[in-house]
Amino acid sequence: MMTIPFFTLTIVLFLSSAAASKHGASQDLVRSSCVHASYPSLCLRTLSSYSGPANTPRDLAQAAVKVSLSRARKASNYLTTSVTGKSKRERVALSDCVEQIAESVEELSKTLRELKHLRGETFELQMSNAQTWVSAALTNEDTCLDGFEGVDEKVKSDLKRKIRNVAKVTSNALYMINRLE
C-alpha cells in the first residue's frame, strides 16, 4: 500500500480548497453583478455558464460582450441562411436586418477589443467608445425588428424571438460596461 506524505496531502487539499473558493467567489461576483441588470435571470444564466475568467467586473463585462457577440453572430447566420422573404417588403426588411445585425457584430467586436486594452490614461474615452458601440448595437437590433411591421406573422415571430434574445444579452452587456465607471 502506497502512502501519501502528509505534506503532499496538505498541499493538494489546499489547492483544491483555493480553486473551489475562487470558483465560489466568481459565482458570487456574477450573482451580485446580475441582480440589477435589465434581465437578471438571463444575465445569471449566461454568465454563470461562461467558461472564461470572471474574477473582476472587467472580466464580467468582457464575458457579457462575448455572449452578446456570439448570439449576434448566430442571429446573423440564421438571417443569411434560414430566412427568406416571400414578398418584396419581407425581402427588403430582411436585407436591412442582415445589414443591421452585421453592424451590431462589428460594434460588439470593437467593444470587446476596447475592453481588453483599457488603460488608465485613456480609460474615460475607451469607456465612452464601448458604451456608444454597445448602445448602437442595441439600436440596430431594435431597428431590425421595426422593418418587419406588417409582414407575415410566422416570419416576424421567429425573427423577433432571436433578435430580442440578442437585444437582451446586449442590454445586459451595456449594464456590465456601465458598472466599470
ABEGO torsion letter per residue (X at the ends): XBBBBAAAAAAAAAAAAAAAAAAAAAAAAAAAAAAABABAAAAAAAAAABABBBABAAAAAAAAAAAAAAAAAAAAAAAAAABBBABAAAAAAAAAAAAAAAAAAAAAAAAAAAAAABBAAAAAAAAAAAAAAAAAAAAAAAAAAAAABGBBAAAAAAAAAAAAAAAAAAAAAAAAAAAAX
